[in-house]
Every structure is written in C-alpha cells, then in structure tokens.
Amino acid sequence: MQKYVEATGKTEEAAIESALRTLGLDRDDVSVEILERAKSGFLGIGSSPAKVKVTYEAPDEPEEVLPQQEPKAEEPVAAAVATREETIQAGRPERQASAAPVQPEPREKPAAPVAEDETAARITAFLTGLLSHMGSTATPVVRLGEENTYEVELVGEHLGGLIGRRGETLDAIQQLTNYSVNRGQNKRHRIHVDAEGYRAKREESLERLARKVAGKVVKYRRNVTLEPMNAYERHVIHTALQDYPDVTTYSTGTEPNRRTVVAYSRGEHR
C-alpha cells in the first residue's frame, strides 16, 4: 500500500530531506510532489517555506503475494505488486557503450567480498525462499556495498523472467526483500537486487536520455515531459541533471502515471 508524509523547508530540497529523515528512507525509495514552492519575499517579508508530499510504498506481508507457479512470463510477480508504476518507454537498456566523448569513471569495480553477517544471512534466506516459490534456480550472492547498503546479484541462467518488462519483476523482488529484511529491525539497511548487470545498463540508458532531453530543453527553451516512470527511474533523471546548466527537474501527476518534467531554468533552485 502507499503512504505519504508532508514536510516543509526553506527550499524544496530542504523539505524533501526533512521528510526522508523522518521516514528513514533514501530519495530513490520515494516519490516527491511539490505542493508549494518556497517564496523569498521582500526583505524577508512575505516569505513562505516550500511544502512537499513524499509518498512511499508499504507493501503487505510478503507471504501474501508470493506466486506459487513458475513465471513463464513477467506478469506473475509484477501483477502481484499492484502498486508498481509504469516505466518510461525507452525499452530495455542498450548493451553498447555510451557514445559520449568524455567517458565517465568505469562502473565496474573489483567485487567486494561476500558479506557473511546476520543481515546478509537474512537476505539470503528470504531470497532463496522467494526464488524457490518462483520456480527459479538462481542463487543470491550478497556483498556489502557503500553507506550501509547490501548489493545482491542473482546468479544463474535464463534470468530474463526475474528481470521482467523494463525491470518490473526485479523491482518487485527488491521491494519485497527490503520490506522483509528490514521489518522489525532497529537499523534499516538498503538492499539493491540486480541480475545480469541490468541496473547499471538501465541507468546508463536513462542518463543518456536525460542529457539528450536537457540539450533540447536548453536549445529551444521549452519544457519536456517524459513518459511515466517509477520512483527509482525518476531519481536517476533528477540526479543526472542536478548540475546541468539552465535546467531543473520536478515530478508531476499521480501514481502510476507520475512523470518527470525537464524544465528550462535560469539558476532557479530546485
């Protein structure tokens, strides 16, 4: 189910950070709607804070949504999590390298050692049971990432069914894992679930899309509204363009048709 909180701050970003601290969540775990933009007023008179609405997912008990048969297509798990959003119609991420003239820092880094702590054990136990219910023989490999994050790679053959249409099934698996492992715990851990390097390829595809759209926005000084996408993909767009000159981004609409707007801006705060 979906829940939300409202928060205020001197700027939109300050209000968002306030809500995230209250929830104990990260930006890509939530969907943000700007209710009121901050106003500076004149000499401090007539100023007003920004107000935002932060929506997050609180799924039901995992046992109630686990499919019992082997997923021949992507629909079973994606349909089980009814609150998943439609993603942008950019298709599956391309496998070829980016054509950008300046290559970013390589994404591939030496693999971190396999995590063997209590949290890693809970992650492994939950995913092993979930994958078994789905009829998959994939094996979860858990590594400790940065900033209290666990990176999970599903290893095996024929993993397309675990990824699903534009990553919807993989997103559902990740959501269920985060909910199950963190439920009742005093300290919350971020858990990323990936298969066949899909996440990195998808991010690269979205980042290229963001830069291409931003170039058109600046050239023609006209806003561009992207196709509906989920909270994580919107976060990728926001992050990719947060330092792009004369461009700002914000989200509009309601789930599951929430969209990101790339807008022409002259130094306005986000």
C-alpha positions in Angstrom: 0.0 0.0 0.0 1.1 3.6 -0.4 1.6 6.0 2.4 2.8 9.6 2.5 4.0 12.4 4.7 4.2 16.2 4.1 7.1 18.3 5.1 8.3 21.9 4.8 11.6 23.6 4.5 13.4 26.8 3.3 13.8 25.1 -0.1 12.2 22.2 -1.9 15.3 20.1 -1.3 15.4 21.0 2.4 11.7 19.9 2.7 12.5 16.7 0.9 15.5 15.9 3.1 13.3 16.6 6.2 10.8 14.1 5.1 13.4 11.5 4.2 15.0 11.9 7.7 11.6 11.4 9.3 10.9 8.2 7.2 14.4 6.8 7.3 14.3 6.4 3.6 16.5 7.5 0.6 15.5 9.6 -2.3 15.1 6.7 -4.7 12.7 5.0 -2.3 10.1 7.6 -2.6 8.0 9.8 -5.0 8.1 13.5 -4.4 5.4 16.0 -5.2 6.0 19.7 -4.7 2.9 21.2 -3.1 4.2 24.7 -2.6 7.4 26.3 -3.8 9.4 28.5 -1.5 9.0 32.2 -1.7 11.7 34.6 -0.5 9.5 37.7 -0.2 10.9 41.2 0.0 13.5 41.8 2.8 12.1 38.7 4.5 8.6 39.9 4.4 6.0 37.7 2.8 8.4 34.7 2.6 7.0 31.2 2.9 8.6 27.8 3.1 8.4 25.1 0.5 6.0 22.2 1.1 6.3 18.7 -0.3 4.4 15.5 -0.3 6.6 12.4 -0.1 4.9 9.1 -1.0 6.4 5.7 -0.2 5.5 2.0 -0.5 4.5 -0.1 2.5 3.7 -3.5 1.0 1.6 -6.2 2.6 3.1 -9.3 4.2 5.4 -10.9 1.6 3.8 -14.3 2.1 0.5 -13.0 0.8 1.9 -12.0 -2.6 4.4 -14.8 -3.4 3.4 -16.6 -6.7 3.3 -20.4 -6.4 4.0 -21.3 -10.0 7.0 -20.8 -12.2 6.7 -17.5 -14.0 6.6 -18.3 -17.8 6.4 -14.6 -18.5 7.0 -11.4 -16.5 3.4 -10.9 -15.4 3.1 -13.0 -12.1 5.3 -11.1 -9.8 4.7 -7.7 -11.5 1.0 -8.2 -11.1 1.4 -9.3 -7.5 2.8 -5.9 -6.6 -0.1 -3.9 -7.9 1.4 -0.5 -6.9 4.4 -0.8 -9.3 4.5 2.0 -11.7 4.7 2.0 -15.5 8.2 2.8 -16.6 9.3 5.1 -19.5 9.0 3.7 -23.0 12.7 3.8 -23.5 12.9 0.0 -23.9 15.4 -2.4 -22.4 18.8 -0.8 -21.9 21.2 -0.9 -24.9 24.2 -3.1 -24.5 26.5 -0.9 -26.5 28.8 1.6 -24.7 27.8 5.3 -24.4 28.7 7.5 -27.3 29.6 10.4 -25.0 33.0 11.9 -26.0 34.1 12.0 -22.3 34.0 8.6 -20.7 32.7 8.6 -17.1 34.5 6.7 -14.4 34.2 3.0 -15.1 31.2 1.4 -13.3 32.9 -1.9 -12.9 35.0 -2.1 -9.8 36.7 -5.0 -8.1 34.0 -7.1 -6.5 33.6 -6.6 -2.8 34.0 -9.7 -0.6 30.8 -11.8 0.1 29.0 -10.5 3.2 28.6 -13.0 6.0 26.9 -11.1 8.7 23.4 -11.5 10.2 21.8 -9.2 7.7 23.4 -10.9 4.8 22.1 -14.2 6.2 18.5 -12.9 6.4 18.8 -11.6 2.8 20.0 -14.9 1.5 17.3 -16.9 3.4 14.5 -14.7 2.1 15.6 -14.6 -1.5 16.3 -18.3 -1.5 12.7 -19.0 -0.4 11.3 -16.4 -2.8 13.2 -17.7 -5.8 12.1 -21.2 -4.9 8.5 -20.2 -4.9 9.0 -18.6 -8.3 10.5 -21.8 -9.7 13.9 -20.2 -10.3 17.2 -21.9 -9.7 19.1 -18.6 -9.4 21.3 -18.1 -6.4 21.7 -14.8 -4.5 25.2 -13.5 -3.9 25.3 -10.8 -1.2 28.1 -8.3 -0.9 28.5 -5.3 1.4 28.3 -2.0 -0.5 28.8 1.6 0.5 26.8 3.5 3.1 25.1 0.7 4.8 24.0 -0.9 1.5 23.9 -4.6 0.5 24.4 -5.4 -3.1 22.7 -8.6 -4.2 23.4 -10.3 -7.6 21.1 -13.1 -8.7 23.4 -15.6 -10.4 22.2 -18.3 -12.8 20.9 -18.9 -16.3 17.8 -17.6 -18.0 17.3 -14.7 -15.7 15.1 -12.7 -18.1 12.0 -13.8 -16.2 13.5 -12.4 -13.0 14.2 -9.0 -14.6 10.8 -8.7 -16.3 9.4 -6.0 -18.6 11.6 -2.9 -18.1 12.8 -4.3 -14.8 9.3 -4.5 -13.1 9.8 -8.0 -11.7 13.3 -7.2 -10.5 11.9 -4.1 -8.8 9.2 -6.2 -7.1 11.8 -8.7 -5.8 13.9 -5.8 -4.5 10.9 -4.2 -2.8 9.8 -7.4 -1.1 13.4 -8.1 0.1 13.8 -4.7 1.6 10.5 -4.9 3.4 11.0 -8.4 4.7 14.6 -8.0 5.9 14.1 -4.6 7.5 10.8 -5.3 9.1 11.1 -5.1 12.9 14.8 -4.1 12.8 16.1 -1.0 14.7 18.6 -0.2 11.9 17.4 -0.1 8.3 19.6 -1.4 5.5 19.4 -0.5 1.8 19.3 -3.6 -0.3 19.9 -3.5 -4.1 19.0 -6.5 -6.1 20.3 -7.0 -9.6 20.6 -9.6 -12.3 22.8 -9.7 -15.4 24.0 -6.2 -14.6 20.6 -4.8 -15.6 20.7 -1.9 -13.2 23.9 -0.3 -14.5 22.8 -0.7 -18.1 19.4 0.8 -17.3 20.9 3.8 -15.5 23.3 4.4 -18.5 20.3 4.4 -20.8 18.3 6.8 -18.6 21.3 9.1 -18.2 21.8 9.3 -22.0 18.1 10.1 -22.3 18.3 12.8 -19.6 21.2 14.5 -21.3 19.6 14.4 -24.7 16.4 15.9 -23.5 18.2 18.5 -21.5 20.1 19.6 -24.6 16.8 20.1 -26.4 15.3 22.0 -23.5 18.1 24.5 -23.4 18.3 24.8 -27.1 14.6 25.5 -27.6 13.9 26.9 -24.1 10.8 24.7 -23.8 9.9 22.2 -21.1 9.8 18.5 -22.0 7.6 16.0 -20.0 8.9 12.4 -20.1 6.8 9.2 -20.2 5.6 7.8 -16.8 8.4 6.1 -14.8 8.8 4.6 -11.4 10.4 6.4 -8.4 13.8 4.9 -8.9 14.0 5.9 -12.6 12.8 9.4 -11.8 15.6 9.6 -9.2 18.1 8.7 -11.9 16.8 11.5 -14.2 16.9 14.1 -11.3 20.4 13.1 -10.3 21.8 13.1 -13.9 20.6 16.7 -14.4 21.0 18.2 -11.0 24.1 20.1 -12.1 23.1 20.6 -15.8 23.2 24.4 -16.6 19.9 26.2 -17.1 17.8 23.1 -16.4 15.7 22.0 -13.5 13.6 18.8 -13.0 10.5 18.1 -11.0 7.8 15.4 -10.9 4.1 15.9 -11.7 1.0 13.8 -11.8 -0.1 10.9 -9.6 0.9 7.2 -9.4 1.1 5.2 -11.5 1.3 7.8 -14.2 3.7 10.2 -12.5 6.1 11.9 -14.9 9.4 13.8 -14.7 9.4 17.3 -16.3 12.7 18.7 -17.6 12.3 22.4 -17.5 14.2 25.4 -18.7 15.5 27.4 -15.8 17.9 30.3 -15.2 19.6 29.4 -12.0 16.3 28.8 -10.0 16.8 26.5 -7.0 15.2 23.1 -7.3 
